[in-house]
Amino acid sequence: MNKKKNNGILKTSTDQDGVLRLILNNPENHNLLSEEMMSNMQIALNESIITKEVRVIIISAEGETFSAGHDLKELTKERQNSDSGKSYYQKIMAKCSKLMQTIVNNPKPVIAEINGVATAAGCQLVASCDLAYASNTSKFATPGVNIGLFCSTPMVAVSRNISNKHSMEMLLGGDLISAEKAEKIGLINKSVDESILKDQTLKIAQKISKKSALTLKIGKEAFYKQINMSLTDAYEYASKVMVENMLKLDAKEGIEAFIKKRKPNWQDK
């Protein structure tokens, strides 16, 4: 596969299965989500949405840290401004929020592959992805409370993945938790030995890539829309989605292929 560096992100060209890998590639600075890093990720994700060849996205990182979150030195420097950095902080939080929502709203499934420490906005990034797999030595934390800066934006993603009690334990304690505990509380799907992590993640991505892209798009959008609805509203909405899905060409093809016991020929329509 051809690789090219892009200011902190190593973007690997899409493989034959349509799997795009985005690698945070600033290990000497703990793969911080600096303004530049977030801008580059936003561009790459925006491109993935409109690139038909991309069917699944993996986000991983070089080095011992998946991501340590925002660049605190970058943020602190802005305190010299006349507004004590307020306008810049608003800009950064808006940029980060947009990036995380782009992951959730991306019609292609996004998988986090973590081999190291993911803290603060780095943990937020993990929680924002549709699936997450980690090496069994990885650790996770929302440690802002330890430095007087509560992890309020990471809280949004984390609290939508795990229970209130586990969310508050992470947010109030600020301690690192193991990959084993992260799996147990639902922050990640599974922890595996580092030696098989990449193959494990790729295997799952390739499996998903074989599905109808249109069906994945419909399903992912429906999942995130219904999750915070009342039970009645969720069923009403999901029923409408199901009906519209049934009328699509891929549903007709998939059902016929199942009945006739053959592989479906997806048209993504």
N, C-alpha and C positions, 0 to 999 in steps of 0.2 A: 504494500500500500504506500502511496505517496504521502509524505508528510511535509507540512510547512508551518513555520512558526509565525505567530501573529500577536506580537506585543503581550506576551504573558500567557497566551493560550496556544497550545499545540493542537491544531485542528487536523484530525486524521481523515483523509478522504473516505467517502462511503464505500463499504465493501460490497461484494456481489449480492449480499442479502439485504442491502439497504440500511445497514447499521452504521450510524455516524457516531464517532467517538470524539468528545470534546474533553481535552485534558488541561486542567489548571497547571500551568507550567512556570511557576515562580517559587520553587521550593525554598530558596534561600530567604525569602520573606514570608514563609509559611502560607503561600498561596492566598494571601490576603485579598479580600474583595474590595480592592481599591476602586476609585472612580474609573480608571482606565480598564481594569479587569472586568468590571461590570458592563462597561460600554461594549467591550469586545464580545462578551458572552451574549449580550442583547442582540448584537449584529448577527452572530452565529446562529442564535435561536430563531431570529426573524427569517434568516435565509432558509433554515430547515423547514419552516412552515410552508414555504412556496416551492421548495425543491421536491419534485415528485419522487425522485430516486430515494430520498430519505424516508425510511419507514419506522425506524426506532432510533432513539438517541441515548447514548451512554455518557454520563459526566463522571470523570475520574480525575486523579491528580498525581503529579510527580512528587516524590519525597515522602517524608515521615508525617507530614501534616496535610490532611485533605483540604482544609481551609480553617484559618483562625479567625475568620470574620472580617469586619471592617478594619481599615488601616487607621489605627488610633493616632499615629503620628501625623497622618494626613489631615485628620479631623482637628487635632489639637492646634496645628499651624493656623487654621482659620479663625482661631480665637482672637487673633490680632486685628481682625476687621472691626469696623466701627459698630457693627451690630453683634459683636462677640461671636460671630460665626453662624448666627441663626439662619440666614438665607442659604448658606452653603449646606448646613445640616438638613434643612428642608429639601434641598436639591438631592442630596445623597440618599435620604430616606425614601424620597419619591422614586429615585432611580432603582433602588434595591427592591422596593415594593413592586414596581413594574416588572422587574426581572423575574421575581418569584411568581408573579401572576402569569407571566408569559410561559413559564414552565407548566403551570396548571392548565392554562388555556391552549397550549400547543396541541393540535390534533394528533400529533404523533406521541406515543408513549415515551416517557423520559425515565431513565434508570440511573440511580446514583450508585457508583462503585467506590467504596471507601476503604482505603488501606492506610490508616493513620488516625490522627486526631481531627475531629470536626467540632468546632466551638462557635458559639454566638451565631453570627450570620452564616457561618459555615455549617452549623447544625440546622439552621433555617433552610439552607439550600438542600440538605439531605431530606428534610421533612417535606419540602415542596415537591420533590420528585414523586412520580407515581409508584415506583418501586425502589427499594434500596437494599443492597447487599454489601456486607463488610467483612474484612478479615477479622479473625477472632482476637486480634490484638488491638483493634481500633477502639477509640474512646470518644465519648460525646459529652458536651456540656453546654449550658446556657449560663455562663459565669459572670454576666454583666453586673449582677448584684454585688459581687466582690469588689468592684471598682466604682461603685456609686452610679452605675448606669444600667438600670433594669433592662433586660432583654425583651423589650416590649414588642418589637417587630418579629423577632424569632418566635416569640410566644404565639403569634397568630398561626404560623405553620405547625409548630410543635403541638399546640392544643387541639389542632384538627386531626392529629394522628394518634394521640394517646389520651388516656383518661385525665380528668381534672386533677385527681390526687397525684398522679405521676408527673403531670405537667408542672404543678405547683412545687413538687419536691425538687425538680430540676431547676426551676426558676428562682425559688427562694433559697435553696442550698448552694447552687452554683458549682456543685462538685462534678468531676468527671465520672461518668458511668461506663461500665464495660460494654463491649459488644454483646455479651451474653445477656446483660440486663436490657440493653436497647432492643434486642430481639424479643425478650420476654414481655416488655411493655408495649411493643408494636411500633417503635420508632423506625426499625429496619425490618425487612422480611426475614433475613437469615444471616448468620455469621458463619464463615467457613475458614478453613486454613488458608493462609496467605498464598500458598503455592498453587491453589486451585481457584482463587477468587476471580481472576480475569477470565479464565475458561468458563467458570460457572455463570458469570454475568453475561458473557457473550452467547453462551448456549441458550439462556433465557431470552435474550434479545433476538436471536435468530429464530427461535420458536415463535415469538410474537410477530416477527416480520413476515411470517408465512400466512398470517391472517389477512382478511380483507381490510385494506386501509380505511375504506369508508365505514365499515362496521366498527373498527377501533375508534374512529373519530366520533361517530354517533354515541358509542358507549362511554367514552371518556367524558365527553361533554355532559351527558346525562347523569353520570355518577356524581360529578361535582355540583351540578345544579340541584339534584334531589336531596343531597346529603343533609342540608339544613332546613328542608321543608318539613311541615307536619306530615304525619303518616298518610292522611287523606290526600293532601296536595301532592305528595310524592307519588302515590299510586296513580292519581289522575294524570300527572305529567308523564310518568313512565309509560303508562298505557298509550298515550298519544305518540310517544317516541317509538314504542313497539310497533304500532300500526304503520307509521311512516317507514320504519325500517323494513317491515314485511313487504312493502311495495317496491323496495329497491331491487335492482338486478342481481346484486350479490346474494341477497337473501334467497331469491328464487333459485339461483345457481347452487348455493350451498345446501339448501334443502333437497333439491333434486339429486345432488351428488351424494348426500347422506343416504337417501332412499335407494339409490342405485349402487351404493357401496363403491364409489370412485372418488378420486381427488377432485376438489372443486377448481375451476378455472376462474379466478377472481378478475373482475373487470374494474374494481374500485368504483362502481356506479350503483 
